[in-house]
Amino acid sequence: MVASGKNDAWTLHELRRMGATMMQALGISLDIIDRCQNHVLSGSKVRRSYMHHDYADEKRAAWAAPRKKLETPINQTLVG
């Protein structure tokens, strides 16, 4: 996933893309992934004007999923 970093350095965009890809692989809905990345969502202006739920709990859970996936092998290595 790290294709364009110079000298194997990670860029912020690559980390962002990797996070979104991991969320998708873990079954997180595309709508929530878009919200995690602060993408402007399509839809009517009326809907965007009236619906203001911030999806904080859903975004928190979405960001926790890849973290848990990455922590498991690290924890197993440290304990094992």
Order of alpha helices (4+ residues) and beta strands (2+ residues): alpha-alpha-alpha-alpha
